[in-house]
Amino acid sequence: MPADVVPASRKLGREDAAALARKASTVIVAKGKKVAEYKVKGEPADAVVDAMLGPTGNLRAPTLRAGKTLLVGFDRAQYEKVLL
């Protein structure tokens, strides 16, 4: 059961993405068939936050935090690896 659900009508931007990344040690971003994994220590690099945002400048969906791992976008293999 998710601890926090944000409706799609609420747009999350750059600052929201950076705040989520600060709470993670690993950020995994899936864009189509491409998957990138970033290690985060303290303030996330601009490249990490940029990867988390879609073409409109909003946080890509779905976004899920599992412990210290943040999954952005959907890649079945990554979800299975992190959640199972």
Biopython code that builds the backbone (N, CA, C, O; Angstrom):
import numpy as np
from Bio.PDB.StructureBuilder import StructureBuilder

atoms = [
    (1, "MET", "N", (0.836, -1.171, 0.000)),
    (1, "MET", "CA", (0.000, 0.000, 0.000)),
    (1, "MET", "C", (0.887, 1.244, 0.000)),
    (1, "MET", "O", (1.740, 1.384, 0.877)),
    (2, "PRO", "N", (0.706, 2.150, -0.964)),
    (2, "PRO", "CA", (1.527, 3.360, -1.019)),
    (2, "PRO", "C", (1.295, 4.250, 0.204)),
    (2, "PRO", "O", (0.176, 4.371, 0.703)),
    (3, "ALA", "N", (2.365, 4.858, 0.663)),
    (3, "ALA", "CA", (2.260, 5.788, 1.788)),
    (3, "ALA", "C", (1.736, 7.140, 1.334)),
    (3, "ALA", "O", (1.067, 7.838, 2.096)),
    (4, "ASP", "N", (2.038, 7.512, 0.095)),
    (4, "ASP", "CA", (1.629, 8.815, -0.423)),
    (4, "ASP", "C", (1.297, 8.667, -1.897)),
    (4, "ASP", "O", (2.094, 8.135, -2.670)),
    (5, "VAL", "N", (0.134, 9.131, -2.281)),
    (5, "VAL", "CA", (-0.287, 9.090, -3.677)),
    (5, "VAL", "C", (-0.580, 10.518, -4.111)),
    (5, "VAL", "O", (-1.327, 11.240, -3.450)),
    (6, "VAL", "N", (0.018, 10.916, -5.232)),
    (6, "VAL", "CA", (-0.201, 12.254, -5.769)),
    (6, "VAL", "C", (-0.993, 12.114, -7.059)),
    (6, "VAL", "O", (-0.557, 11.408, -7.968)),
    (7, "PRO", "N", (-2.145, 12.768, -7.164)),
    (7, "PRO", "CA", (-2.941, 12.659, -8.392)),
    (7, "PRO", "C", (-2.214, 13.286, -9.579)),
    (7, "PRO", "O", (-1.414, 14.208, -9.421)),
    (8, "ALA", "N", (-2.506, 12.770, -10.760)),
    (8, "ALA", "CA", (-1.848, 13.265, -11.974)),
    (8, "ALA", "C", (-2.161, 14.734, -12.229)),
    (8, "ALA", "O", (-1.396, 15.418, -12.909)),
    (9, "SER", "N", (-3.265, 15.225, -11.699)),
    (9, "SER", "CA", (-3.620, 16.633, -11.920)),
    (9, "SER", "C", (-2.674, 17.576, -11.175)),
    (9, "SER", "O", (-2.592, 18.757, -11.512)),
    (10, "ARG", "N", (-1.961, 17.072, -10.169)),
    (10, "ARG", "CA", (-0.984, 17.899, -9.450)),
    (10, "ARG", "C", (0.371, 17.723, -10.121)),
    (10, "ARG", "O", (0.977, 16.654, -10.043)),
    (11, "LYS", "N", (0.829, 18.747, -10.762)),
    (11, "LYS", "CA", (2.094, 18.669, -11.489)),
    (11, "LYS", "C", (3.263, 18.897, -10.537)),
    (11, "LYS", "O", (3.264, 19.852, -9.759)),
    (12, "LEU", "N", (4.246, 18.022, -10.603)),
    (12, "LEU", "CA", (5.455, 18.136, -9.795)),
    (12, "LEU", "C", (6.589, 18.581, -10.703)),
    (12, "LEU", "O", (6.857, 17.945, -11.723)),
    (13, "GLY", "N", (7.253, 19.665, -10.339)),
    (13, "GLY", "CA", (8.295, 20.242, -11.183)),
    (13, "GLY", "C", (9.700, 19.940, -10.700)),
    (13, "GLY", "O", (9.931, 18.983, -9.962)),
    (14, "ARG", "N", (10.632, 20.774, -11.129)),
    (14, "ARG", "CA", (12.058, 20.598, -10.861)),
    (14, "ARG", "C", (12.374, 20.542, -9.364)),
    (14, "ARG", "O", (13.114, 19.667, -8.916)),
    (15, "GLU", "N", (11.818, 21.469, -8.601)),
    (15, "GLU", "CA", (12.094, 21.499, -7.159)),
    (15, "GLU", "C", (11.565, 20.242, -6.467)),
    (15, "GLU", "O", (12.213, 19.705, -5.568)),
    (16, "ASP", "N", (10.395, 19.777, -6.883)),
    (16, "ASP", "CA", (9.831, 18.550, -6.318)),
    (16, "ASP", "C", (10.715, 17.350, -6.652)),
    (16, "ASP", "O", (10.958, 16.495, -5.801)),
    (17, "ALA", "N", (11.193, 17.290, -7.892)),
    (17, "ALA", "CA", (12.063, 16.193, -8.316)),
    (17, "ALA", "C", (13.364, 16.199, -7.512)),
    (17, "ALA", "O", (13.833, 15.150, -7.071)),
    (18, "ALA", "N", (13.940, 17.386, -7.326)),
    (18, "ALA", "CA", (15.184, 17.494, -6.560)),
    (18, "ALA", "C", (14.962, 17.063, -5.115)),
    (18, "ALA", "O", (15.824, 16.405, -4.533)),
    (19, "ALA", "N", (13.821, 17.422, -4.526)),
    (19, "ALA", "CA", (13.517, 17.035, -3.146)),
    (19, "ALA", "C", (13.397, 15.520, -3.020)),
    (19, "ALA", "O", (13.884, 14.943, -2.048)),
    (20, "LEU", "N", (12.759, 14.872, -3.988)),
    (20, "LEU", "CA", (12.653, 13.411, -3.978)),
    (20, "LEU", "C", (14.036, 12.769, -4.114)),
    (20, "LEU", "O", (14.343, 11.798, -3.421)),
    (21, "ALA", "N", (14.862, 13.306, -4.999)),
    (21, "ALA", "CA", (16.198, 12.742, -5.222)),
    (21, "ALA", "C", (17.082, 12.886, -3.984)),
    (21, "ALA", "O", (17.907, 12.014, -3.710)),
    (22, "ARG", "N", (16.917, 13.980, -3.231)),
    (22, "ARG", "CA", (17.710, 14.183, -2.015)),
    (22, "ARG", "C", (17.467, 13.073, -0.987)),
    (22, "ARG", "O", (18.364, 12.739, -0.213)),
    (23, "LYS", "N", (16.268, 12.507, -0.979)),
    (23, "LYS", "CA", (15.904, 11.469, -0.013)),
    (23, "LYS", "C", (16.339, 10.077, -0.463)),
    (23, "LYS", "O", (16.165, 9.107, 0.274)),
    (24, "ALA", "N", (16.898, 9.972, -1.657)),
    (24, "ALA", "CA", (17.278, 8.671, -2.219)),
    (24, "ALA", "C", (18.797, 8.520, -2.273)),
    (24, "ALA", "O", (19.529, 9.509, -2.312)),
    (25, "SER", "N", (19.255, 7.282, -2.273)),
    (25, "SER", "CA", (20.679, 7.025, -2.511)),
    (25, "SER", "C", (20.884, 6.543, -3.947)),
    (25, "SER", "O", (21.976, 6.667, -4.500)),
    (26, "THR", "N", (19.816, 5.989, -4.550)),
    (26, "THR", "CA", (19.857, 5.544, -5.938)),
    (26, "THR", "C", (18.608, 6.040, -6.654)),
    (26, "THR", "O", (17.495, 5.894, -6.149)),
    (27, "VAL", "N", (18.799, 6.626, -7.832)),
    (27, "VAL", "CA", (17.688, 7.054, -8.674)),
    (27, "VAL", "C", (17.796, 6.288, -9.984)),
    (27, "VAL", "O", (18.819, 6.354, -10.665)),
    (28, "ILE", "N", (16.739, 5.560, -10.336)),
    (28, "ILE", "CA", (16.699, 4.808, -11.590)),
    (28, "ILE", "C", (15.651, 5.464, -12.475)),
    (28, "ILE", "O", (14.484, 5.565, -12.096)),
    (29, "VAL", "N", (16.070, 5.913, -13.662)),
    (29, "VAL", "CA", (15.174, 6.615, -14.574)),
    (29, "VAL", "C", (15.013, 5.800, -15.846)),
    (29, "VAL", "O", (15.995, 5.446, -16.497)),
    (30, "ALA", "N", (13.762, 5.504, -16.195)),
    (30, "ALA", "CA", (13.449, 4.776, -17.421)),
    (30, "ALA", "C", (12.764, 5.733, -18.390)),
    (30, "ALA", "O", (11.772, 6.381, -18.057)),
    (31, "LYS", "N", (13.316, 5.805, -19.592)),
    (31, "LYS", "CA", (12.734, 6.606, -20.670)),
    (31, "LYS", "C", (12.675, 5.698, -21.886)),
    (31, "LYS", "O", (13.692, 5.449, -22.534)),
    (32, "GLY", "N", (11.484, 5.204, -22.192)),
    (32, "GLY", "CA", (11.372, 4.241, -23.288)),
    (32, "GLY", "C", (12.141, 2.988, -22.934)),
    (32, "GLY", "O", (11.914, 2.408, -21.872)),
    (33, "LYS", "N", (13.046, 2.556, -23.796)),
    (33, "LYS", "CA", (13.844, 1.355, -23.536)),
    (33, "LYS", "C", (15.160, 1.671, -22.830)),
    (33, "LYS", "O", (15.902, 0.758, -22.468)),
    (34, "LYS", "N", (15.454, 2.958, -22.630)),
    (34, "LYS", "CA", (16.690, 3.360, -21.962)),
    (34, "LYS", "C", (16.477, 3.450, -20.454)),
    (34, "LYS", "O", (15.483, 4.000, -19.982)),
    (35, "VAL", "N", (17.428, 2.899, -19.717)),
    (35, "VAL", "CA", (17.384, 2.955, -18.258)),
    (35, "VAL", "C", (18.728, 3.497, -17.778)),
    (35, "VAL", "O", (19.786, 3.012, -18.180)),
    (36, "ALA", "N", (18.671, 4.508, -16.914)),
    (36, "ALA", "CA", (19.889, 5.087, -16.347)),
    (36, "ALA", "C", (19.801, 5.012, -14.828)),
    (36, "ALA", "O", (18.747, 5.261, -14.243)),
    (37, "GLU", "N", (20.918, 4.668, -14.201)),
    (37, "GLU", "CA", (20.968, 4.584, -12.750)),
    (37, "GLU", "C", (21.971, 5.605, -12.231)),
    (37, "GLU", "O", (23.100, 5.687, -12.715)),
    (38, "TYR", "N", (21.546, 6.377, -11.242)),
    (38, "TYR", "CA", (22.383, 7.429, -10.659)),
    (38, "TYR", "C", (22.530, 7.188, -9.163)),
    (38, "TYR", "O", (21.567, 6.826, -8.487)),
    (39, "LYS", "N", (23.722, 7.388, -8.659)),
    (39, "LYS", "CA", (23.975, 7.354, -7.218)),
    (39, "LYS", "C", (23.907, 8.798, -6.724)),
    (39, "LYS", "O", (24.483, 9.700, -7.332)),
    (40, "VAL", "N", (23.202, 9.005, -5.621)),
    (40, "VAL", "CA", (23.011, 10.356, -5.102)),
    (40, "VAL", "C", (23.555, 10.419, -3.685)),
    (40, "VAL", "O", (23.239, 9.578, -2.844)),
    (41, "LYS", "N", (24.369, 11.419, -3.437)),
    (41, "LYS", "CA", (24.880, 11.687, -2.092)),
    (41, "LYS", "C", (24.683, 13.178, -1.843)),
    (41, "LYS", "O", (25.361, 14.010, -2.445)),
    (42, "GLY", "N", (23.760, 13.507, -0.960)),
    (42, "GLY", "CA", (23.490, 14.919, -0.674)),
    (42, "GLY", "C", (22.674, 15.560, -1.775)),
    (42, "GLY", "O", (21.630, 15.039, -2.169)),
    (43, "GLU", "N", (23.146, 16.682, -2.269)),
    (43, "GLU", "CA", (22.437, 17.438, -3.309)),
    (43, "GLU", "C", (22.570, 16.716, -4.653)),
    (43, "GLU", "O", (23.685, 16.443, -5.098)),
    (44, "PRO", "N", (21.439, 16.405, -5.306)),
    (44, "PRO", "CA", (21.515, 15.693, -6.592)),
    (44, "PRO", "C", (22.085, 16.580, -7.696)),
    (44, "PRO", "O", (21.831, 17.784, -7.736)),
    (45, "ALA", "N", (22.849, 15.974, -8.578)),
    (45, "ALA", "CA", (23.412, 16.700, -9.719)),
    (45, "ALA", "C", (22.291, 17.131, -10.660)),
    (45, "ALA", "O", (21.232, 16.506, -10.709)),
    (46, "ASP", "N", (22.537, 18.201, -11.400)),
    (46, "ASP", "CA", (21.545, 18.682, -12.370)),
    (46, "ASP", "C", (21.169, 17.589, -13.365)),
    (46, "ASP", "O", (20.016, 17.508, -13.788)),
    (47, "ALA", "N", (22.134, 16.747, -13.743)),
    (47, "ALA", "CA", (21.865, 15.674, -14.713)),
    (47, "ALA", "C", (20.828, 14.690, -14.178)),
    (47, "ALA", "O", (20.011, 14.175, -14.941)),
    (48, "VAL", "N", (20.855, 14.429, -12.885)),
    (48, "VAL", "CA", (19.892, 13.510, -12.274)),
    (48, "VAL", "C", (18.492, 14.120, -12.335)),
    (48, "VAL", "O", (17.540, 13.463, -12.756)),
    (49, "VAL", "N", (18.377, 15.363, -11.917)),
    (49, "VAL", "CA", (17.071, 16.039, -11.916)),
    (49, "VAL", "C", (16.562, 16.195, -13.347)),
    (49, "VAL", "O", (15.377, 15.987, -13.606)),
    (50, "ASP", "N", (17.437, 16.556, -14.270)),
    (50, "ASP", "CA", (17.035, 16.688, -15.677)),
    (50, "ASP", "C", (16.472, 15.372, -16.213)),
    (50, "ASP", "O", (15.477, 15.368, -16.937)),
    (51, "ALA", "N", (17.109, 14.260, -15.855)),
    (51, "ALA", "CA", (16.656, 12.945, -16.328)),
    (51, "ALA", "C", (15.284, 12.597, -15.769)),
    (51, "ALA", "O", (14.514, 11.886, -16.415)),
    (52, "MET", "N", (14.974, 13.086, -14.586)),
    (52, "MET", "CA", (13.705, 12.784, -13.929)),
    (52, "MET", "C", (12.524, 13.538, -14.538)),
    (52, "MET", "O", (11.369, 13.176, -14.314)),
    (53, "LEU", "N", (12.816, 14.581, -15.303)),
    (53, "LEU", "CA", (11.762, 15.432, -15.853)),
    (53, "LEU", "C", (11.416, 15.044, -17.282)),
    (53, "LEU", "O", (12.282, 14.652, -18.064)),
    (54, "GLY", "N", (10.149, 15.158, -17.602)),
    (54, "GLY", "CA", (9.689, 14.899, -18.962)),
    (54, "GLY", "C", (9.850, 16.134, -19.827)),
    (54, "GLY", "O", (10.383, 17.144, -19.367)),
    (55, "PRO", "N", (9.398, 16.073, -21.075)),
    (55, "PRO", "CA", (9.560, 17.193, -22.006)),
    (55, "PRO", "C", (8.807, 18.457, -21.582)),
    (55, "PRO", "O", (9.149, 19.555, -22.021)),
    (56, "THR", "N", (7.786, 18.311, -20.731)),
    (56, "THR", "CA", (7.040, 19.490, -20.272)),
    (56, "THR", "C", (7.656, 20.113, -19.032)),
    (56, "THR", "O", (7.188, 21.150, -18.562)),
    (57, "GLY", "N", (8.711, 19.487, -18.491)),
    (57, "GLY", "CA", (9.350, 20.013, -17.287)),
    (57, "GLY", "C", (8.745, 19.470, -16.005)),
    (57, "GLY", "O", (9.108, 19.908, -14.913)),
    (58, "ASN", "N", (7.834, 18.529, -16.126)),
    (58, "ASN", "CA", (7.215, 17.907, -14.954)),
    (58, "ASN", "C", (7.851, 16.549, -14.685)),
    (58, "ASN", "O", (8.409, 15.919, -15.583)),
    (59, "LEU", "N", (7.757, 16.112, -13.433)),
    (59, "LEU", "CA", (8.284, 14.813, -13.042)),
    (59, "LEU", "C", (7.624, 13.711, -13.860)),
    (59, "LEU", "O", (6.404, 13.680, -14.014)),
    (60, "ARG", "N", (8.446, 12.809, -14.379)),
    (60, "ARG", "CA", (7.931, 11.691, -15.182)),
    (60, "ARG", "C", (7.112, 10.760, -14.297)),
    (60, "ARG", "O", (7.363, 10.633, -13.098)),
    (61, "ALA", "N", (6.141, 10.121, -14.906)),
    (61, "ALA", "CA", (5.291, 9.173, -14.174)),
    (61, "ALA", "C", (5.446, 7.793, -14.787)),
    (61, "ALA", "O", (5.727, 7.684, -15.981)),
    (62, "PRO", "N", (5.274, 6.762, -14.024)),
    (62, "PRO", "CA", (5.073, 6.769, -12.584)),
    (62, "PRO", "C", (6.390, 7.004, -11.852)),
    (62, "PRO", "O", (7.467, 6.771, -12.400)),
    (63, "THR", "N", (6.292, 7.462, -10.628)),
    (63, "THR", "CA", (7.454, 7.616, -9.762)),
    (63, "THR", "C", (7.155, 6.881, -8.469)),
    (63, "THR", "O", (6.087, 7.043, -7.879)),
    (64, "LEU", "N", (8.115, 6.068, -8.035)),
    (64, "LEU", "CA", (7.907, 5.246, -6.853)),
    (64, "LEU", "C", (9.177, 5.253, -6.013)),
    (64, "LEU", "O", (10.279, 5.106, -6.542)),
    (65, "ARG", "N", (9.023, 5.422, -4.711)),
    (65, "ARG", "CA", (10.169, 5.343, -3.803)),
    (65, "ARG", "C", (10.044, 4.066, -2.999)),
    (65, "ARG", "O", (9.032, 3.843, -2.335)),
    (66, "ALA", "N", (11.060, 3.233, -3.055)),
    (66, "ALA", "CA", (11.119, 1.984, -2.288)),
    (66, "ALA", "C", (12.383, 2.048, -1.440)),
    (66, "ALA", "O", (13.483, 1.817, -1.940)),
    (67, "GLY", "N", (12.226, 2.359, -0.167)),
    (67, "GLY", "CA", (13.394, 2.537, 0.695)),
    (67, "GLY", "C", (14.197, 3.738, 0.225)),
    (67, "GLY", "O", (13.672, 4.849, 0.141)),
    (68, "LYS", "N", (15.466, 3.517, -0.081)),
    (68, "LYS", "CA", (16.343, 4.595, -0.543)),
    (68, "LYS", "C", (16.506, 4.597, -2.062)),
    (68, "LYS", "O", (17.392, 5.267, -2.592)),
    (69, "THR", "N", (15.645, 3.844, -2.766)),
    (69, "THR", "CA", (15.690, 3.795, -4.221)),
    (69, "THR", "C", (14.479, 4.515, -4.785)),
    (69, "THR", "O", (13.352, 4.294, -4.343)),
    (70, "LEU", "N", (14.720, 5.375, -5.762)),
    (70, "LEU", "CA", (13.649, 6.107, -6.427)),
    (70, "LEU", "C", (13.576, 5.626, -7.869)),
    (70, "LEU", "O", (14.555, 5.707, -8.610)),
    (71, "LEU", "N", (12.399, 5.121, -8.264)),
    (71, "LEU", "CA", (12.171, 4.675, -9.639)),
    (71, "LEU", "C", (11.340, 5.741, -10.351)),
    (71, "LEU", "O", (10.265, 6.112, -9.879)),
    (72, "VAL", "N", (11.832, 6.225, -11.473)),
    (72, "VAL", "CA", (11.139, 7.254, -12.246)),
    (72, "VAL", "C", (10.899, 6.705, -13.647)),
    (72, "VAL", "O", (11.834, 6.247, -14.303)),
    (73, "GLY", "N", (9.649, 6.750, -14.107)),
    (73, "GLY", "CA", (9.312, 6.122, -15.381)),
    (73, "GLY", "C", (9.087, 4.643, -15.139)),
    (73, "GLY", "O", (9.254, 4.169, -14.016)),
    (74, "PHE", "N", (8.712, 3.908, -16.169)),
    (74, "PHE", "CA", (8.408, 2.489, -15.965)),
    (74, "PHE", "C", (9.292, 1.595, -16.814)),
    (74, "PHE", "O", (9.383, 1.750, -18.032)),
    (75, "ASP", "N", (9.936, 0.661, -16.144)),
    (75, "ASP", "CA", (10.677, -0.416, -16.790)),
    (75, "ASP", "C", (10.419, -1.666, -15.944)),
    (75, "ASP", "O", (10.834, -1.739, -14.788)),
    (76, "ARG", "N", (9.741, -2.633, -16.524)),
    (76, "ARG", "CA", (9.313, -3.825, -15.782)),
    (76, "ARG", "C", (10.471, -4.507, -15.060)),
    (76, "ARG", "O", (10.340, -4.883, -13.896)),
    (77, "ALA", "N", (11.590, -4.666, -15.736)),
    (77, "ALA", "CA", (12.736, -5.347, -15.133)),
    (77, "ALA", "C", (13.230, -4.598, -13.892)),
    (77, "ALA", "O", (13.580, -5.230, -12.896)),
    (78, "GLN", "N", (13.263, -3.275, -13.934)),
    (78, "GLN", "CA", (13.726, -2.491, -12.787)),
    (78, "GLN", "C", (12.738, -2.591, -11.630)),
    (78, "GLN", "O", (13.144, -2.728, -10.476)),
    (79, "TYR", "N", (11.439, -2.524, -11.934)),
    (79, "TYR", "CA", (10.434, -2.678, -10.880)),
    (79, "TYR", "C", (10.566, -4.044, -10.218)),
    (79, "TYR", "O", (10.508, -4.138, -8.992)),
    (80, "GLU", "N", (10.741, -5.102, -11.003)),
    (80, "GLU", "CA", (10.899, -6.447, -10.438)),
    (80, "GLU", "C", (12.162, -6.538, -9.588)),
    (80, "GLU", "O", (12.147, -7.136, -8.513)),
    (81, "LYS", "N", (13.241, -5.951, -10.063)),
    (81, "LYS", "CA", (14.512, -6.001, -9.342)),
    (81, "LYS", "C", (14.390, -5.288, -7.976)),
    (81, "LYS", "O", (14.899, -5.779, -6.968)),
    (82, "VAL", "N", (13.729, -4.158, -7.959)),
    (82, "VAL", "CA", (13.642, -3.358, -6.738)),
    (82, "VAL", "C", (12.561, -3.865, -5.790)),
    (82, "VAL", "O", (12.750, -3.875, -4.573)),
    (83, "LEU", "N", (11.437, -4.281, -6.346)),
    (83, "LEU", "CA", (10.289, -4.619, -5.508)),
    (83, "LEU", "C", (10.180, -6.086, -5.114)),
    (83, "LEU", "O", (9.529, -6.407, -4.119)),
    (84, "LEU", "N", (10.799, -6.976, -5.870)),
    (84, "LEU", "CA", (10.674, -8.409, -5.554)),
    (84, "LEU", "C", (11.913, -8.965, -4.897)),
    (84, "LEU", "O", (11.960, -10.151, -4.572)),
]
sb = StructureBuilder()
sb.init_structure("model")
sb.init_model(0)
sb.init_chain("A")
sb.init_seg("    ")
for serial, (resi, resn, name, xyz) in enumerate(atoms, 1):
    if name == "N":
        sb.init_residue(resn, " ", resi, " ")
    sb.init_atom(name, np.array(xyz, "f"), 0.0, 1.0, " ", f" {name:<3s}", serial, name[0])
structure = sb.get_structure()
